[in-house]
Amino acid sequence: MGILVVGSVALDSVKTPAGAKTDVLGGSAMYFSVAASYFTDVSMVAVVGKDFPQEHIAFLQRKGIDASGLECRQGSTFRWKGEYGSDLNACTTLDTQLNVFADFSPKLLDTHRTLEYLFLGNIDPSLQRSVLEQMKRPKLVACDTMNYWISTARESLLQTLAKIDLLIINDGEARQLSGESNLVRAARIIRGMGPKALVIKRGEHGALLFNANSVFSAAAYPLEEVADPTGAGDSFAGGLMGYLAATDSADDAALRKAVVFGSVMASFNVMDFGPRKLGDLTFPEIEARFREFHKLSFFEDITVASAKSENIL
Amino acid sequence: MGILVVGSVALDSVKTPAGAKTDVLGGSAMYFSVAASYFTDVSMVAVVGKDFPQEHIAFLQRKGIDASGLECRQGSTFRWKGEYGSDLNACTTLDTQLNVFADFSPKLLDTHRTLEYLFLGNIDPSLQRSVLEQMKRPKLVACDTMNYWISTARESLLQTLAKIDLLIINDGEARQLSGESNLVRAARIIRGMGPKALVIKRGEHGALLFNANSVFSAAAYPLEEVADPTGAGDSFAGGLMGYLAATDSADDAALRKAVVFGSVMASFNVMDFGPRKLGDLTFPEIEARFREFHKLSFFEDITVASAKSENIL
């Protein structure tokens, strides 16, 4: 099944303890699409300016991403500048130039209206709904948002949340949206707003999936080096939706595996700046890391006897 | 196999968003012993003052804990006063009165010297070594410490670490001890100091186990209400050591299950003040929560087909 993603494509300037890069390819729709492209067909709807380098278009095409919905308008591409300190969970935005993204009003091509999996990246909730209204009848709609929309467009966001299946946000956003610091209670409140399932991303602490009758806690991959966390959340969403669309499933077992594939893609993404590592993977590498995640959190259930091996004594 | 634990027994006054309690039974050796008592025989070595209520001794005896090593000296019992805000991971110590604990110099009874599992609670590293020297030949020695000893008695602590099998500390202590913020690198440095295995506790984010060739990430139980986090780390250590001693095993599979039993006991402990909940469990309840932990982090490996059920669509 194909996925449609609507969001940003940007040129990011990022400084982290591992280095600094200027005008690298960024944006939520880009990170999502590259991650999802390993699983299924992806079409992106986004906007860039006339200054957008042709090499980036070529990169997206090499990844098999349908960029026919990537509008190129008069003006400059969305630019974001940020800096991460030694606590890579916290980022300081130094500059945001929306440029052509300020007037982004997604118009879907006919070929996009019939896609069955839809990811609404972090844009104005009213634009998210305008995309939904242009779709024929998507099978699964997932959505992201951010602190800015939660505080400035809450009513509009609630209207969007009433129409989606799956919300993918971070722990800070979940607390802000619900007004509740305990994540179990926050999840219940948020699921009451509409989404049947909720994924709460917790950076280096992994992710939680709240579903009708179950909670799933996914570990984060214990990396020794993180070059650049930018795009981790969108890579996560891309891996997650990519797996669901590829298998055309959304039961509890599939959602759990999808959250792990999301964690896999995020763990690759943070290993280099921009989509350098994320864009340079093979599916066997992705499967191998999935198996490492399985090993990372595996323990025998209580009824199974321990096999004696590798005694630390 | 029996366990010997050396640490504190205290009277705690604790304030949390859930309420406030004065002079409740506390201390590292107490929380550890109560948690471990569900798994195996536990003997504690600690000191209290003449003011220590007889009802607390009776409680320990009801839990089947050998308190023959609980010395009662002239003076007052160790008292600690602390307050937790809405972020239950952070605690402010309001008052510490060491009292008889200031001169604590553990003298082991002959019956204790031959025990095979030893837990050195958070006391002066030189006292930890004096306990080790009094033991005949323990099979597994685990140890805790804290920021105070890492900064004021580092050389002594390093001498202790060289002699132990398993170190159980929190993430802040791991970073401070190693001088390294990345926990994977921190774990390698700390294991280089002596401990064959390292468990890093991360509060509401679970725990990590670093072993010779493997890393295990255990989830924390998603609780809706936390009454009082005091003693969570010691309950964790008690459940962990209790399982290892009961099964007389320390291979990777056993250590992983032990970390989960530790998480189980900590999750019960924080549900009420002092050892009220922790001391009032049945083993079937403990097993049931272990199974909930298994379900919480379970996902199918990549080779297993998904069973279709509970589709969110």
Interface residues (C-beta under 8 A of the other chain):
Chain A: S86 D87 K139 L140 D165 L166 S181 N182 L183 V184 R185 K196 A197 R202 H205 G206 L208 N211 A212 N213 S214 V215 F216 S217 A218 A219 A220 P222 L223 E224 E225 V226 T247 S249 A250 D251 D252 A253 A254 L255 R256 K257 V259 V260 E287 F290 R291 H294 K295 L296 S297 F298 F299 E300 D301 I302 S306 A307 K308 S309 E310 N311 I312 L313
Chain B: S86 D87 K139 L140 D165 L166 S181 N182 L183 V184 R185 K196 A197 R202 H205 G206 L208 N211 A212 N213 S214 V215 F216 S217 A218 A219 A220 P222 L223 E224 E225 V226 T247 S249 A250 D251 D252 A253 A254 L255 R256 K257 V259 V260 E287 F290 R291 H294 K295 L296 S297 F298 F299 E300 D301 I302 S306 A307 K308 S309 E310 N311 I312 L313
